[in-house]
Amino acid sequence: MTVSGPRPKSEAELREEIERARTQVVDTAQALRRQLHDIGDVRHWVRRNPGLTLGIAFAAGLWLGIRRR
């Protein structure tokens, strides 16, 4: 009984595998870029968390108002 290992991949198969990996890396990098942009974009953050934003603004105004007395 002989055990045969995986057959060697052809050049075309290797090229396809490399292209799939490259596409996946590019897609992941683009998704990361969008997420980093959204983190730094205040408008996006306010849109997603309006109640929290209003609470922070109110607390900051209250703190500044009390501090000036």
C-alpha positions in Angstrom: 0.0 0.0 0.0 1.5 3.3 -1.0 0.4 6.6 0.4 0.4 9.4 -2.2 0.7 12.9 -1.0 -1.1 15.8 -2.5 -0.4 16.3 -6.2 1.7 19.2 -7.2 -0.3 22.3 -8.3 0.0 23.5 -11.8 1.2 27.0 -12.6 -2.4 28.1 -13.5 -3.7 26.8 -10.1 -1.0 28.6 -8.3 -1.7 31.9 -10.1 -5.4 31.5 -9.3 -4.6 30.9 -5.7 -2.3 34.0 -5.5 -5.0 36.1 -7.3 -7.6 35.0 -4.8 -5.3 35.8 -1.9 -4.4 39.2 -3.3 -8.1 40.0 -3.8 -8.9 39.0 -0.3 -6.0 41.2 1.1 -7.2 44.2 -1.0 -10.8 43.7 0.2 -9.7 43.4 3.8 -7.5 46.6 3.5 -10.4 48.5 2.0 -12.8 47.4 4.8 -10.2 48.4 7.4 -9.8 51.8 5.7 -13.5 52.4 5.8 -13.7 51.4 9.5 -10.8 53.7 10.4 -12.5 56.6 8.5 -15.8 56.0 10.3 -14.0 56.0 13.7 -12.5 59.4 13.0 -15.6 60.9 11.4 -17.5 62.8 14.0 -20.6 63.1 11.9 -20.8 59.3 11.4 -20.4 58.8 15.1 -23.1 61.4 16.0 -25.4 59.8 13.5 -25.0 56.4 15.0 -25.2 57.6 18.7 -27.5 60.7 18.8 -28.6 60.2 22.4 -25.2 59.6 23.8 -23.9 62.6 21.9 -26.7 64.8 23.3 -25.9 63.6 26.8 -22.2 64.4 26.4 -23.0 67.8 25.1 -25.4 68.5 27.9 -22.9 67.3 30.5 -20.1 69.4 29.0 -22.3 72.5 29.0 -23.4 71.8 32.6 -19.8 71.4 33.7 -18.6 74.5 31.9 -21.6 76.5 33.3 -20.9 75.4 36.9 -17.2 76.0 36.6 -17.7 79.7 35.6 -19.6 80.5 38.7 
